[in-house]
Amino acid sequence: MDIIRIILSILLPPLGVFLQVGIGLQFWINILLTLFGYVPGIIHALYIILTRD
Protein backbone atom coordinates (compact mmCIF):
# COMPACT_ATOMS: atom_id res chain seq x y z
CA MET A 1 0.00 0.00 0.00
CA ASP A 2 2.92 2.37 0.64
CA ILE A 3 4.01 2.21 -3.00
CA ILE A 4 0.56 3.42 -4.08
CA ARG A 5 0.73 6.29 -1.58
CA ILE A 6 4.20 7.22 -2.81
CA ILE A 7 3.07 7.30 -6.44
CA LEU A 8 0.00 9.37 -5.51
CA SER A 9 2.20 11.71 -3.48
CA ILE A 10 4.34 12.41 -6.50
CA LEU A 11 1.29 13.10 -8.66
CA LEU A 12 -0.83 14.92 -6.05
CA PRO A 13 0.92 15.38 -2.68
CA PRO A 14 -2.14 16.20 -0.50
CA LEU A 15 -3.86 13.00 -1.63
CA GLY A 16 -0.97 10.86 -0.43
CA VAL A 17 -0.96 12.61 2.95
CA PHE A 18 -4.74 12.27 3.21
CA LEU A 19 -4.53 8.53 2.62
CA GLN A 20 -1.86 8.23 5.30
CA VAL A 21 -3.17 10.47 8.11
CA GLY A 22 -6.61 11.70 7.07
CA ILE A 23 -7.74 15.31 7.39
CA GLY A 24 -5.62 16.80 10.12
CA LEU A 25 -2.79 19.23 10.69
CA GLN A 26 -0.34 17.43 8.40
CA PHE A 27 -2.88 17.44 5.57
CA TRP A 28 -3.38 21.21 5.79
CA ILE A 29 0.36 21.84 6.06
CA ASN A 30 0.85 19.79 2.93
CA ILE A 31 -1.79 21.78 1.05
CA LEU A 32 -0.02 25.01 1.99
CA LEU A 33 3.37 23.65 0.98
CA THR A 34 1.96 22.42 -2.32
CA LEU A 35 0.46 25.85 -3.00
CA PHE A 36 3.78 27.55 -2.26
CA GLY A 37 5.64 25.10 -4.46
CA TYR A 38 5.02 21.67 -5.86
CA VAL A 39 8.37 20.22 -4.77
CA PRO A 40 8.03 21.15 -1.05
CA GLY A 41 4.63 19.45 -1.06
CA ILE A 42 6.13 16.29 -2.51
CA ILE A 43 8.99 16.27 -0.01
CA HIS A 44 6.61 16.73 2.92
CA ALA A 45 4.25 14.03 1.63
CA LEU A 46 7.06 11.54 1.19
CA TYR A 47 8.37 12.36 4.66
CA ILE A 48 4.94 11.74 6.21
CA ILE A 49 4.42 8.47 4.33
CA LEU A 50 7.88 7.06 4.99
CA THR A 51 8.06 7.97 8.70
CA ARG A 52 4.55 7.06 9.85
CA ASP A 53 3.44 3.48 10.43
PyMOL Python script that loads the backbone (N, CA, C, O; Angstrom):
from pymol import cmd

cmd.read_pdbstr("""\
ATOM      1  N   MET A   1       0.824  -1.199   0.000  1.00  0.00           N
ATOM      2  CA  MET A   1       0.000   0.000   0.000  1.00  0.00           C
ATOM      3  C   MET A   1       0.864   1.257   0.000  1.00  0.00           C
ATOM      4  O   MET A   1       0.462   2.282  -0.551  1.00  0.00           O
ATOM      5  N   ASP A   2       2.057   1.190   0.618  1.00  0.00           N
ATOM      6  CA  ASP A   2       2.920   2.368   0.644  1.00  0.00           C
ATOM      7  C   ASP A   2       3.347   2.795  -0.748  1.00  0.00           C
ATOM      8  O   ASP A   2       3.477   3.992  -1.006  1.00  0.00           O
ATOM      9  N   ILE A   3       3.569   1.854  -1.649  1.00  0.00           N
ATOM     10  CA  ILE A   3       4.006   2.213  -3.000  1.00  0.00           C
ATOM     11  C   ILE A   3       2.918   3.007  -3.715  1.00  0.00           C
ATOM     12  O   ILE A   3       3.223   3.918  -4.485  1.00  0.00           O
ATOM     13  N   ILE A   4       1.663   2.674  -3.470  1.00  0.00           N
ATOM     14  CA  ILE A   4       0.555   3.415  -4.077  1.00  0.00           C
ATOM     15  C   ILE A   4       0.514   4.827  -3.505  1.00  0.00           C
ATOM     16  O   ILE A   4       0.311   5.788  -4.247  1.00  0.00           O
ATOM     17  N   ARG A   5       0.705   4.961  -2.196  1.00  0.00           N
ATOM     18  CA  ARG A   5       0.731   6.292  -1.578  1.00  0.00           C
ATOM     19  C   ARG A   5       1.894   7.120  -2.089  1.00  0.00           C
ATOM     20  O   ARG A   5       1.753   8.326  -2.290  1.00  0.00           O
ATOM     21  N   ILE A   6       3.036   6.496  -2.301  1.00  0.00           N
ATOM     22  CA  ILE A   6       4.202   7.223  -2.807  1.00  0.00           C
ATOM     23  C   ILE A   6       3.943   7.728  -4.216  1.00  0.00           C
ATOM     24  O   ILE A   6       4.253   8.877  -4.528  1.00  0.00           O
ATOM     25  N   ILE A   7       3.383   6.891  -5.061  1.00  0.00           N
ATOM     26  CA  ILE A   7       3.068   7.304  -6.435  1.00  0.00           C
ATOM     27  C   ILE A   7       2.043   8.430  -6.423  1.00  0.00           C
ATOM     28  O   ILE A   7       2.189   9.408  -7.156  1.00  0.00           O
ATOM     29  N   LEU A   8       1.010   8.302  -5.601  1.00  0.00           N
ATOM     30  CA  LEU A   8       0.002   9.367  -5.509  1.00  0.00           C
ATOM     31  C   LEU A   8       0.592  10.651  -4.941  1.00  0.00           C
ATOM     32  O   LEU A   8       0.167  11.746  -5.309  1.00  0.00           O
ATOM     33  N   SER A   9       1.567  10.524  -4.050  1.00  0.00           N
ATOM     34  CA  SER A   9       2.204  11.708  -3.478  1.00  0.00           C
ATOM     35  C   SER A   9       3.032  12.457  -4.505  1.00  0.00           C
ATOM     36  O   SER A   9       3.160  13.679  -4.428  1.00  0.00           O
ATOM     37  N   ILE A  10       3.584  11.753  -5.446  1.00  0.00           N
ATOM     38  CA  ILE A  10       4.344  12.414  -6.503  1.00  0.00           C
ATOM     39  C   ILE A  10       3.388  13.116  -7.462  1.00  0.00           C
ATOM     40  O   ILE A  10       3.678  14.213  -7.939  1.00  0.00           O
ATOM     41  N   LEU A  11       2.260  12.490  -7.744  1.00  0.00           N
ATOM     42  CA  LEU A  11       1.287  13.096  -8.658  1.00  0.00           C
ATOM     43  C   LEU A  11       0.475  14.207  -7.999  1.00  0.00           C
ATOM     44  O   LEU A  11       0.277  15.270  -8.587  1.00  0.00           O
ATOM     45  N   LEU A  12       0.009  13.958  -6.782  1.00  0.00           N
ATOM     46  CA  LEU A  12      -0.827  14.919  -6.054  1.00  0.00           C
ATOM     47  C   LEU A  12      -0.521  14.769  -4.558  1.00  0.00           C
ATOM     48  O   LEU A  12      -1.136  13.947  -3.878  1.00  0.00           O
ATOM     49  N   PRO A  13       0.426  15.560  -4.048  1.00  0.00           N
ATOM     50  CA  PRO A  13       0.918  15.380  -2.683  1.00  0.00           C
ATOM     51  C   PRO A  13      -0.159  15.366  -1.590  1.00  0.00           C
ATOM     52  O   PRO A  13      -0.084  14.505  -0.713  1.00  0.00           O
ATOM     53  N   PRO A  14      -1.156  16.264  -1.586  1.00  0.00           N
ATOM     54  CA  PRO A  14      -2.143  16.200  -0.503  1.00  0.00           C
ATOM     55  C   PRO A  14      -2.937  14.892  -0.471  1.00  0.00           C
ATOM     56  O   PRO A  14      -3.368  14.463   0.599  1.00  0.00           O
ATOM     57  N   LEU A  15      -3.133  14.265  -1.605  1.00  0.00           N
ATOM     58  CA  LEU A  15      -3.860  12.997  -1.632  1.00  0.00           C
ATOM     59  C   LEU A  15      -3.083  11.902  -0.909  1.00  0.00           C
ATOM     60  O   LEU A  15      -3.666  11.116  -0.162  1.00  0.00           O
ATOM     61  N   GLY A  16      -1.780  11.848  -1.127  1.00  0.00           N
ATOM     62  CA  GLY A  16      -0.965  10.864  -0.427  1.00  0.00           C
ATOM     63  C   GLY A  16      -0.980  11.061   1.077  1.00  0.00           C
ATOM     64  O   GLY A  16      -1.050  10.091   1.831  1.00  0.00           O
ATOM     65  N   VAL A  17      -0.915  12.320   1.521  1.00  0.00           N
ATOM     66  CA  VAL A  17      -0.963  12.612   2.952  1.00  0.00           C
ATOM     67  C   VAL A  17      -2.341  12.275   3.506  1.00  0.00           C
ATOM     68  O   VAL A  17      -2.447  11.730   4.605  1.00  0.00           O
ATOM     69  N   PHE A  18      -3.385  12.588   2.770  1.00  0.00           N
ATOM     70  CA  PHE A  18      -4.743  12.271   3.211  1.00  0.00           C
ATOM     71  C   PHE A  18      -4.922  10.771   3.407  1.00  0.00           C
ATOM     72  O   PHE A  18      -5.528  10.342   4.388  1.00  0.00           O
ATOM     73  N   LEU A  19      -4.404   9.981   2.489  1.00  0.00           N
ATOM     74  CA  LEU A  19      -4.532   8.531   2.617  1.00  0.00           C
ATOM     75  C   LEU A  19      -3.739   7.990   3.805  1.00  0.00           C
ATOM     76  O   LEU A  19      -4.090   6.954   4.369  1.00  0.00           O
ATOM     77  N   GLN A  20      -2.680   8.686   4.180  1.00  0.00           N
ATOM     78  CA  GLN A  20      -1.857   8.227   5.300  1.00  0.00           C
ATOM     79  C   GLN A  20      -2.421   8.662   6.648  1.00  0.00           C
ATOM     80  O   GLN A  20      -2.523   7.845   7.563  1.00  0.00           O
ATOM     81  N   VAL A  21      -2.793   9.946   6.788  1.00  0.00           N
ATOM     82  CA  VAL A  21      -3.173  10.466   8.108  1.00  0.00           C
ATOM     83  C   VAL A  21      -4.587  11.019   8.183  1.00  0.00           C
ATOM     84  O   VAL A  21      -5.053  11.353   9.272  1.00  0.00           O
ATOM     85  N   GLY A  22      -5.276  11.124   7.064  1.00  0.00           N
ATOM     86  CA  GLY A  22      -6.613  11.701   7.075  1.00  0.00           C
ATOM     87  C   GLY A  22      -6.546  13.228   7.088  1.00  0.00           C
ATOM     88  O   GLY A  22      -5.490  13.821   6.871  1.00  0.00           O
ATOM     89  N   ILE A  23      -7.692  13.847   7.347  1.00  0.00           N
ATOM     90  CA  ILE A  23      -7.735  15.308   7.385  1.00  0.00           C
ATOM     91  C   ILE A  23      -7.323  15.744   8.785  1.00  0.00           C
ATOM     92  O   ILE A  23      -8.044  15.541   9.762  1.00  0.00           O
ATOM     93  N   GLY A  24      -6.166  16.336   8.849  1.00  0.00           N
ATOM     94  CA  GLY A  24      -5.619  16.805  10.117  1.00  0.00           C
ATOM     95  C   GLY A  24      -4.593  17.890   9.834  1.00  0.00           C
ATOM     96  O   GLY A  24      -4.554  18.453   8.740  1.00  0.00           O
ATOM     97  N   LEU A  25      -3.782  18.170  10.811  1.00  0.00           N
ATOM     98  CA  LEU A  25      -2.793  19.235  10.689  1.00  0.00           C
ATOM     99  C   LEU A  25      -1.808  18.971   9.557  1.00  0.00           C
ATOM    100  O   LEU A  25      -1.500  19.877   8.783  1.00  0.00           O
ATOM    101  N   GLN A  26      -1.312  17.745   9.452  1.00  0.00           N
ATOM    102  CA  GLN A  26      -0.338  17.425   8.400  1.00  0.00           C
ATOM    103  C   GLN A  26      -0.929  17.579   7.007  1.00  0.00           C
ATOM    104  O   GLN A  26      -0.229  17.975   6.076  1.00  0.00           O
ATOM    105  N   PHE A  27      -2.198  17.271   6.857  1.00  0.00           N
ATOM    106  CA  PHE A  27      -2.881  17.440   5.569  1.00  0.00           C
ATOM    107  C   PHE A  27      -2.916  18.908   5.163  1.00  0.00           C
ATOM    108  O   PHE A  27      -2.610  19.248   4.020  1.00  0.00           O
ATOM    109  N   TRP A  28      -3.288  19.780   6.100  1.00  0.00           N
ATOM    110  CA  TRP A  28      -3.381  21.210   5.793  1.00  0.00           C
ATOM    111  C   TRP A  28      -2.009  21.822   5.564  1.00  0.00           C
ATOM    112  O   TRP A  28      -1.860  22.703   4.717  1.00  0.00           O
ATOM    113  N   ILE A  29      -1.005  21.369   6.304  1.00  0.00           N
ATOM    114  CA  ILE A  29       0.364  21.837   6.064  1.00  0.00           C
ATOM    115  C   ILE A  29       0.802  21.455   4.670  1.00  0.00           C
ATOM    116  O   ILE A  29       1.436  22.245   3.971  1.00  0.00           O
ATOM    117  N   ASN A  30       0.465  20.246   4.267  1.00  0.00           N
ATOM    118  CA  ASN A  30       0.854  19.794   2.934  1.00  0.00           C
ATOM    119  C   ASN A  30       0.150  20.590   1.850  1.00  0.00           C
ATOM    120  O   ASN A  30       0.757  20.883   0.819  1.00  0.00           O
ATOM    121  N   ILE A  31      -1.098  20.946   2.047  1.00  0.00           N
ATOM    122  CA  ILE A  31      -1.790  21.776   1.054  1.00  0.00           C
ATOM    123  C   ILE A  31      -1.094  23.123   0.920  1.00  0.00           C
ATOM    124  O   ILE A  31      -0.894  23.610  -0.192  1.00  0.00           O
ATOM    125  N   LEU A  32      -0.726  23.727   2.047  1.00  0.00           N
ATOM    126  CA  LEU A  32      -0.017  25.012   1.990  1.00  0.00           C
ATOM    127  C   LEU A  32       1.331  24.880   1.291  1.00  0.00           C
ATOM    128  O   LEU A  32       1.681  25.711   0.454  1.00  0.00           O
ATOM    129  N   LEU A  33       2.080  23.847   1.628  1.00  0.00           N
ATOM    130  CA  LEU A  33       3.372  23.648   0.980  1.00  0.00           C
ATOM    131  C   LEU A  33       3.219  23.410  -0.516  1.00  0.00           C
ATOM    132  O   LEU A  33       4.029  23.893  -1.308  1.00  0.00           O
ATOM    133  N   THR A  34       2.198  22.678  -0.904  1.00  0.00           N
ATOM    134  CA  THR A  34       1.961  22.424  -2.323  1.00  0.00           C
ATOM    135  C   THR A  34       1.573  23.711  -3.050  1.00  0.00           C
ATOM    136  O   THR A  34       1.958  23.912  -4.202  1.00  0.00           O
ATOM    137  N   LEU A  35       0.818  24.575  -2.389  1.00  0.00           N
ATOM    138  CA  LEU A  35       0.458  25.849  -3.003  1.00  0.00           C
ATOM    139  C   LEU A  35       1.674  26.758  -3.155  1.00  0.00           C
ATOM    140  O   LEU A  35       1.791  27.482  -4.144  1.00  0.00           O
ATOM    141  N   PHE A  36       2.574  26.722  -2.182  1.00  0.00           N
ATOM    142  CA  PHE A  36       3.782  27.549  -2.258  1.00  0.00           C
ATOM    143  C   PHE A  36       4.760  27.018  -3.286  1.00  0.00           C
ATOM    144  O   PHE A  36       5.511  27.784  -3.890  1.00  0.00           O
ATOM    145  N   GLY A  37       4.754  25.731  -3.486  1.00  0.00           N
ATOM    146  CA  GLY A  37       5.641  25.104  -4.461  1.00  0.00           C
ATOM    147  C   GLY A  37       5.364  23.619  -4.509  1.00  0.00           C
ATOM    148  O   GLY A  37       5.155  22.981  -3.478  1.00  0.00           O
ATOM    149  N   TYR A  38       5.365  23.081  -5.688  1.00  0.00           N
ATOM    150  CA  TYR A  38       5.016  21.674  -5.860  1.00  0.00           C
ATOM    151  C   TYR A  38       6.032  20.748  -5.190  1.00  0.00           C
ATOM    152  O   TYR A  38       5.655  19.756  -4.567  1.00  0.00           O
ATOM    153  N   VAL A  39       7.308  21.072  -5.317  1.00  0.00           N
ATOM    154  CA  VAL A  39       8.366  20.218  -4.771  1.00  0.00           C
ATOM    155  C   VAL A  39       8.326  20.153  -3.240  1.00  0.00           C
ATOM    156  O   VAL A  39       8.459  19.057  -2.695  1.00  0.00           O
ATOM    157  N   PRO A  40       8.149  21.277  -2.509  1.00  0.00           N
ATOM    158  CA  PRO A  40       8.033  21.151  -1.050  1.00  0.00           C
ATOM    159  C   PRO A  40       6.856  20.267  -0.621  1.00  0.00           C
ATOM    160  O   PRO A  40       6.949  19.554   0.378  1.00  0.00           O
ATOM    161  N   GLY A  41       5.768  20.313  -1.361  1.00  0.00           N
ATOM    162  CA  GLY A  41       4.628  19.452  -1.065  1.00  0.00           C
ATOM    163  C   GLY A  41       4.965  17.985  -1.233  1.00  0.00           C
ATOM    164  O   GLY A  41       4.547  17.150  -0.431  1.00  0.00           O
ATOM    165  N   ILE A  42       5.719  17.669  -2.271  1.00  0.00           N
ATOM    166  CA  ILE A  42       6.132  16.285  -2.511  1.00  0.00           C
ATOM    167  C   ILE A  42       7.069  15.810  -1.409  1.00  0.00           C
ATOM    168  O   ILE A  42       6.921  14.702  -0.894  1.00  0.00           O
ATOM    169  N   ILE A  43       8.033  16.651  -1.050  1.00  0.00           N
ATOM    170  CA  ILE A  43       8.988  16.273  -0.006  1.00  0.00           C
ATOM    171  C   ILE A  43       8.271  16.021   1.313  1.00  0.00           C
ATOM    172  O   ILE A  43       8.553  15.038   1.998  1.00  0.00           O
ATOM    173  N   HIS A  44       7.354  16.899   1.668  1.00  0.00           N
ATOM    174  CA  HIS A  44       6.606  16.730   2.920  1.00  0.00           C
ATOM    175  C   HIS A  44       5.749  15.459   2.867  1.00  0.00           C
ATOM    176  O   HIS A  44       5.697  14.707   3.839  1.00  0.00           O
ATOM    177  N   ALA A  45       5.094  15.225   1.760  1.00  0.00           N
ATOM    178  CA  ALA A  45       4.246  14.033   1.630  1.00  0.00           C
ATOM    179  C   ALA A  45       5.075  12.760   1.755  1.00  0.00           C
ATOM    180  O   ALA A  45       4.675  11.824   2.446  1.00  0.00           O
ATOM    181  N   LEU A  46       6.214  12.721   1.098  1.00  0.00           N
ATOM    182  CA  LEU A  46       7.060  11.535   1.191  1.00  0.00           C
ATOM    183  C   LEU A  46       7.582  11.357   2.621  1.00  0.00           C
ATOM    184  O   LEU A  46       7.674  10.233   3.113  1.00  0.00           O
ATOM    185  N   TYR A  47       7.917  12.444   3.272  1.00  0.00           N
ATOM    186  CA  TYR A  47       8.374  12.362   4.662  1.00  0.00           C
ATOM    187  C   TYR A  47       7.279  11.767   5.549  1.00  0.00           C
ATOM    188  O   TYR A  47       7.551  10.883   6.360  1.00  0.00           O
ATOM    189  N   ILE A  48       6.055  12.244   5.399  1.00  0.00           N
ATOM    190  CA  ILE A  48       4.943  11.741   6.205  1.00  0.00           C
ATOM    191  C   ILE A  48       4.704  10.255   5.930  1.00  0.00           C
ATOM    192  O   ILE A  48       4.521   9.474   6.864  1.00  0.00           O
ATOM    193  N   ILE A  49       4.703   9.870   4.681  1.00  0.00           N
ATOM    194  CA  ILE A  49       4.420   8.475   4.326  1.00  0.00           C
ATOM    195  C   ILE A  49       5.532   7.535   4.800  1.00  0.00           C
ATOM    196  O   ILE A  49       5.252   6.440   5.288  1.00  0.00           O
ATOM    197  N   LEU A  50       6.774   7.950   4.660  1.00  0.00           N
ATOM    198  CA  LEU A  50       7.882   7.060   4.993  1.00  0.00           C
ATOM    199  C   LEU A  50       8.176   6.993   6.492  1.00  0.00           C
ATOM    200  O   LEU A  50       8.788   6.027   6.946  1.00  0.00           O
ATOM    201  N   THR A  51       7.757   7.991   7.271  1.00  0.00           N
ATOM    202  CA  THR A  51       8.065   7.970   8.698  1.00  0.00           C
ATOM    203  C   THR A  51       6.908   7.487   9.562  1.00  0.00           C
ATOM    204  O   THR A  51       7.130   7.100  10.709  1.00  0.00           O
ATOM    205  N   ARG A  52       5.712   7.497   9.061  1.00  0.00           N
ATOM    206  CA  ARG A  52       4.555   7.056   9.850  1.00  0.00           C
ATOM    207  C   ARG A  52       4.251   5.604   9.571  1.00  0.00           C
ATOM    208  O   ARG A  52       4.409   5.130   8.447  1.00  0.00           O
ATOM    209  N   ASP A  53       3.816   4.904  10.592  1.00  0.00           N
ATOM    210  CA  ASP A  53       3.437   3.484  10.432  1.00  0.00           C
ATOM    211  C   ASP A  53       1.962   3.357  10.191  1.00  0.00           C
ATOM    212  O   ASP A  53       1.455   2.246  10.033  1.00  0.00           O
TER     213      ASP A  53
END
""", "prot")
cmd.dss("prot")
cmd.show_as("cartoon", "prot")
cmd.util.cbc("prot")
cmd.orient("prot")
